[in-house]
Amino acid sequence: MSTKSASILRRALLYVPSSSPKFLQKSQSLTVDSIAYDLEDSVTPGQKPAARKNILSFLSSPNPRPPSIPEIGVRINAVSSGLALDDLSTVLQARHLDALVIPKVHRASDLHFVTDVLRHTLPSRHPSSPSADRKESPIRILALIESAEAITNLSEICRSSPYLSGLIFAAEDFALDLSLTRTPSLTEFLYARSAIATAARAFSLPSTIDLVCTKYKGEEGLKVLEEECLGGKGLGFNGKQCIHPSQVEVAQRSFAPGQKEVEWAVRIVVGDRKADKAGRGAWTLDGKMIDVPVVGKAKATVEKAKVCGFDIDAVMEKWKDQEPE
């Protein structure tokens, strides 16, 4: 976990159908790191024009954006579908828009297309060369990786746009592409998930968002969700796609540092300052060796904990007397 990845939180990315005005209005009361109003899979072909109008009206409201939703995005249709330009031409008029989720990104040219449209439609937010005078942040891009072709093209996809901010693994479409059967162990996706998480880190992308948990009802569904979140976290993912609001709390808790994890990281940071003053490059804490990579991970954990709302000053105060062993 890099410091850069800690600075953008997408522990949960919740999809909301744009075809439902009821769901759009209800979404305003949610607390979630990132929301993606959907124009793709949850919207039937005949509903797509109406869904575009719904989302444009909804995201152009003069009302202040909900403070409990830091990032507002829209998932458009795939570039290959022939619907992406109509989607972009509509949603890029919206007043409140931070991100675009692009499905079925198989190759770099898919994101070249989106980047060109962004620069043509909103040149002040997306200048062809960096501008110190830019008042608004550019719209960020999240790319859904859904095929074997995309896995083989990860390096060029990660280089394809300066606005690319993360990769998302779409397990169901990937399973369809490879004729796989999804199992509870998810081992059939191990290579693809590892490749996505590794590529995102290699190219310093802030987010790696894991597959949807298709079970979401009842205690059993939430248990499976938590297991999947912790498994994804162990592979290097830092967020989870959610298809129901009931999944958000579990995902955001699972992808935040735990209290014990934060205290351990703070102890390392405090101890390392003292070890550094004493000229010690490696030392021990509770019998475990602490060296540069361990310290780097601890610092990143502390930074992420700050963004997640931990009172780091209080934890620092608690462990201010920590000494390197």
TORZA-708355 format. One line per 10 residues: number of its first residue (from 0); their letters; for each residue x, y, z of C-alpha. Coordinates in nm, 3 decimals, m for minus. Example, Ala and Ser with C-alpha at 12.3 -4.5 7.8 and 13.67 -1.06 7.14 Angstrom:
BEGIN
0 = AS = 1.230,m0.450,0.780 | 1.367,m0.106,0.714 $
//
This chain:
BEGIN
0 = MSTKSASILR = 0.000,0.000,0.000 | 0.162,0.319,m0.116 | 0.105,0.661,0.037 | m0.060,0.765,m0.291 | m0.305,0.475,m0.273 | m0.389,0.569,0.086 | m0.489,0.920,m0.020 | m0.791,0.813,m0.232 | m1.050,0.599,m0.057 | m1.261,0.361,m0.260 $
10 = RALLYVPSSS = m1.313,0.088,m0.001 | m1.662,0.043,m0.142 | m1.779,0.127,m0.494 | m2.158,0.104,m0.499 | m2.353,0.068,m0.825 | m2.696,0.235,m0.846 | m2.922,0.192,m1.153 | m2.973,0.524,m1.334 | m3.304,0.400,m1.471 | m3.468,0.426,m1.128 $
20 = PKFLQKSQSL = m3.545,0.779,m1.003 | m3.640,0.619,m0.669 | m3.295,0.460,m0.627 | m3.124,0.781,m0.737 | m3.300,0.983,m0.468 | m3.244,0.721,m0.198 | m2.873,0.712,m0.277 | m2.829,1.067,m0.147 | m2.872,0.947,0.210 | m2.598,0.682,0.185 $
30 = TVDSIAYDLE = m2.250,0.693,0.333 | m2.009,0.536,0.083 | m1.661,0.618,m0.045 | m1.756,0.603,m0.412 | m2.084,0.566,m0.598 | m2.128,0.475,m0.965 | m2.464,0.552,m1.121 | m2.506,0.281,m1.380 | m2.595,0.316,m1.746 | m2.467,m0.029,m1.841 $
40 = DSVTPGQKPA = m2.568,m0.373,m1.711 | m2.855,m0.269,m1.481 | m3.026,m0.069,m1.758 | m3.207,m0.246,m2.043 | m3.142,m0.123,m2.398 | m3.484,0.040,m2.421 | m3.433,0.229,m2.095 | m3.092,0.377,m2.176 | m3.208,0.710,m2.327 | m3.435,0.773,m2.027 $
50 = ARKNILSFLS = m3.160,0.668,m1.788 | m2.922,0.923,m1.943 | m3.179,1.198,m1.890 | m3.240,1.079,m1.533 | m2.876,1.090,m1.436 | m2.808,1.424,m1.605 | m3.099,1.584,m1.422 | m3.002,1.420,m1.094 | m2.633,1.519,m1.113 | m2.715,1.873,m1.226 $
60 = SPNPRPPSIP = m2.919,1.957,m0.920 | m2.844,2.298,m0.767 | m2.850,2.132,m0.425 | m2.513,2.072,m0.255 | m2.365,1.729,m0.315 | m2.399,1.485,m0.022 | m2.094,1.518,0.208 | m2.120,1.147,0.289 | m2.031,1.051,m0.071 | m1.680,1.181,m0.151 $
70 = EIGVRINAVS = m1.678,1.054,m0.510 | m1.968,1.056,m0.755 | m1.924,0.862,m1.076 | m2.115,0.714,m1.368 | m2.061,0.378,m1.531 | m2.115,0.429,m1.903 | m2.157,0.161,m2.167 | m1.852,0.001,m2.323 | m1.670,0.185,m2.600 | m1.723,m0.122,m2.821 $
80 = SGLALDDLST = m2.101,m0.105,m2.769 | m2.146,0.206,m2.981 | m2.332,0.373,m2.692 | m2.038,0.530,m2.510 | m2.033,0.857,m2.703 | m2.402,0.921,m2.637 | m2.344,0.842,m2.268 | m2.045,1.073,m2.245 | m2.210,1.354,m2.439 | m2.488,1.353,m2.181 $
90 = VLQARHLDAL = m2.317,1.286,m1.848 | m2.026,1.525,m1.908 | m2.280,1.808,m1.890 | m2.351,1.718,m1.526 | m2.263,1.959,m1.249 | m2.153,1.694,m0.999 | m1.927,1.436,m1.162 | m1.593,1.313,m1.031 | m1.533,0.983,m1.208 | m1.622,0.762,m1.501 $
100 = VIPKVHRASD = m1.632,0.384,m1.474 | m1.551,0.233,m1.813 | m1.661,m0.129,m1.866 | m1.502,m0.389,m2.092 | m1.167,m0.214,m2.127 | m0.983,m0.470,m2.340 | m0.705,m0.253,m2.480 | m0.547,0.091,m2.450 | m0.751,0.233,m2.739 | m1.068,0.207,m2.528 $
110 = LHFVTDVLRH = m0.928,0.460,m2.281 | m0.770,0.670,m2.558 | m1.124,0.723,m2.687 | m1.257,0.831,m2.346 | m0.957,1.058,m2.286 | m1.005,1.228,m2.623 | m1.373,1.290,m2.548 | m1.289,1.435,m2.206 | m1.033,1.673,m2.355 | m1.266,1.781,m2.634 $
120 = TLPSRHPSSP = m1.575,1.825,m2.415 | m1.420,1.967,m2.097 | m1.087,2.120,m2.206 | m1.056,2.339,m1.897 | m1.060,2.032,m1.673 | m0.852,1.820,m1.911 | m0.591,2.038,m2.084 | m0.358,1.862,m2.324 | m0.068,1.992,m2.116 | m0.061,2.040,m1.737 $
130 = SADRKESPIR = m0.197,2.376,m1.626 | m0.136,2.544,m1.292 | m0.447,2.757,m1.346 | m0.689,2.463,m1.358 | m0.968,2.532,m1.105 | m1.140,2.191,m1.119 | m0.984,1.849,m1.085 | m1.003,1.630,m1.395 | m1.262,1.356,m1.411 | m1.098,1.034,m1.299 $
140 = ILALIESAEA = m1.126,0.708,m1.492 | m1.178,0.362,m1.342 | m1.131,0.074,m1.587 | m1.316,m0.255,m1.561 | m1.095,m0.552,m1.653 | m1.325,m0.825,m1.786 | m1.140,m1.047,m2.035 | m0.831,m1.250,m2.111 | m0.735,m0.987,m2.369 | m0.746,m0.718,m2.100 $
150 = ITNLSEICRS = m0.522,m0.921,m1.869 | m0.261,m0.959,m2.143 | m0.282,m0.584,m2.216 | m0.264,m0.458,m1.857 | 0.062,m0.268,m1.902 | m0.060,m0.069,m2.203 | m0.399,m0.009,m2.038 | m0.228,0.131,m1.727 | m0.027,0.370,m1.948 | m0.319,0.473,m2.167 $
160 = SPYLSGLIFA = m0.458,0.780,m1.989 | m0.329,1.038,m1.741 | m0.675,1.030,m1.582 | m0.672,0.657,m1.504 | m0.718,0.621,m1.129 | m0.782,0.251,m1.077 | m0.859,m0.097,m1.206 | m1.171,m0.300,m1.127 | m1.202,m0.677,m1.170 | m1.528,m0.792,m1.331 $
170 = AEDFALDLSL = m1.540,m1.160,m1.238 | m1.864,m1.264,m1.407 | m1.767,m1.136,m1.752 | m1.417,m1.277,m1.707 | m1.566,m1.616,m1.621 | m1.784,m1.595,m1.932 | m1.484,m1.511,m2.149 | m1.280,m1.806,m2.021 | m1.574,m2.047,m1.976 | m1.504,m2.066,m1.603 $
180 = TRTPSLTEFL = m1.743,m2.161,m1.325 | m1.727,m1.936,m1.021 | m1.669,m2.131,m0.700 | m1.676,m2.015,m0.335 | m1.296,m2.042,m0.314 | m1.248,m1.800,m0.608 | m0.926,m1.986,m0.696 | m1.024,m1.981,m1.064 | m0.968,m1.603,m1.053 | m0.637,m1.607,m0.864 $
190 = YARSAIATAA = m0.413,m1.534,m1.161 | m0.630,m1.254,m1.299 | m0.680,m1.086,m0.960 | m0.309,m1.104,m0.880 | m0.219,m0.963,m1.221 | m0.460,m0.670,m1.177 | m0.342,m0.583,m0.827 | 0.024,m0.608,m0.932 | m0.022,m0.394,m1.244 | m0.205,m0.123,m1.051 $
200 = RAFSLPSTID = 0.079,m0.102,m0.800 | 0.345,m0.110,m1.071 | 0.188,0.195,m1.237 | 0.102,0.375,m0.909 | m0.274,0.366,m0.962 | m0.452,0.451,m0.637 | m0.730,0.190,m0.658 | m0.767,m0.181,m0.715 | m1.131,m0.277,m0.669 | m1.222,m0.642,m0.635 $
210 = LVCTKYKGEE = m1.502,m0.856,m0.773 | m1.869,m0.829,m0.677 | m1.994,m1.056,m0.400 | m2.314,m1.199,m0.543 | m2.449,m1.297,m0.201 | m2.584,m1.003,m0.006 | m2.892,m1.119,0.182 | m2.890,m1.209,0.550 | m2.609,m1.292,0.789 | m2.470,m1.564,0.562 $
220 = GLKVLEEECL = m2.440,m1.320,0.274 | m2.255,m1.065,0.487 | m2.024,m1.337,0.620 | m1.932,m1.442,0.267 | m1.881,m1.076,0.175 | m1.641,m1.021,0.464 | m1.445,m1.334,0.373 | m1.417,m1.215,0.013 | m1.308,m0.867,0.124 | m1.033,m1.002,0.347 $
230 = GGKGLGFNGK = m0.922,m1.242,0.073 | m0.905,m0.958,m0.177 | m0.718,m0.739,0.070 | m0.465,m1.020,0.105 | m0.409,m1.013,m0.273 | m0.347,m0.638,m0.281 | m0.695,m0.500,m0.353 | m0.805,m0.196,m0.155 | m1.176,m0.187,m0.235 | m1.483,m0.390,m0.329 $
240 = QCIHPSQVEV = m1.764,m0.344,m0.579 | m2.103,m0.342,m0.409 | m2.443,m0.411,m0.564 | m2.656,m0.340,m0.256 | m2.630,m0.073,0.015 | m2.623,m0.345,0.283 | m2.277,m0.447,0.158 | m2.115,m0.105,0.202 | m2.048,m0.108,0.577 | m1.879,m0.448,0.569 $
250 = AQRSFAPGQK = m1.663,m0.354,0.270 | m1.554,m0.021,0.416 | m1.472,m0.175,0.752 | m1.281,m0.464,0.594 | m1.067,m0.242,0.373 | m0.985,0.004,0.652 | m0.698,m0.070,0.889 | m0.811,m0.238,1.211 | m0.741,m0.088,1.553 | m0.464,m0.339,1.630 $
260 = EVEWAVRIVV = m0.311,m0.284,1.285 | m0.307,0.092,1.341 | m0.152,0.064,1.687 | 0.119,m0.170,1.555 | 0.194,0.072,1.270 | 0.213,0.369,1.509 | 0.448,0.180,1.738 | 0.675,0.114,1.440 | 0.668,0.476,1.327 | 0.745,0.608,1.678 $
270 = GDRKADKAGR = 1.017,0.350,1.737 | 1.175,0.410,1.398 | 1.216,0.782,1.464 | 1.417,0.697,1.771 | 1.610,0.420,1.595 | 1.695,0.661,1.312 | 1.834,0.915,1.559 | 2.048,0.639,1.707 | 2.176,0.542,1.360 | 2.005,0.202,1.359 $
280 = GAWTLDGKMI = 1.879,0.089,1.018 | 1.717,m0.229,1.150 | 1.578,m0.305,1.493 | 1.321,m0.527,1.660 | 0.977,m0.480,1.810 | 0.812,m0.756,2.010 | 1.079,m0.988,1.876 | 1.011,m0.905,1.510 | 1.267,m0.746,1.280 | 1.180,m0.394,1.166 $
290 = DVPVVGKAKA = 1.357,m0.266,0.853 | 1.292,m0.016,0.574 | 1.009,m0.203,0.394 | 0.828,m0.270,0.722 | 0.857,0.096,0.820 | 0.730,0.204,0.479 | 0.421,m0.015,0.514 | 0.362,0.118,0.866 | 0.376,0.478,0.745 | 0.130,0.401,0.464 $
300 = TVEKAKVCGF = m0.103,0.232,0.714 | m0.093,0.539,0.938 | m0.174,0.766,0.643 | m0.466,0.547,0.535 | m0.593,0.533,0.894 | m0.602,0.913,0.898 | m0.816,0.920,0.584 | m1.042,0.652,0.734 | m1.111,0.871,1.035 | m0.877,0.731,1.301 $
310 = DIDAVMEKWK = m0.755,0.973,1.568 | m0.388,0.916,1.496 | m0.275,1.191,1.733 | m0.436,1.004,2.020 | m0.271,0.676,1.919 | 0.065,0.854,1.883 | 0.023,0.997,2.230 | m0.055,0.653,2.370 | 0.266,0.506,2.222 | 0.495,0.810,2.248 $
320 = DQEPE = 0.732,0.622,2.480 | 0.778,0.327,2.243 | 1.147,0.240,2.220 | 1.322,0.031,1.953 | 1.443,m0.298,2.097 $
//
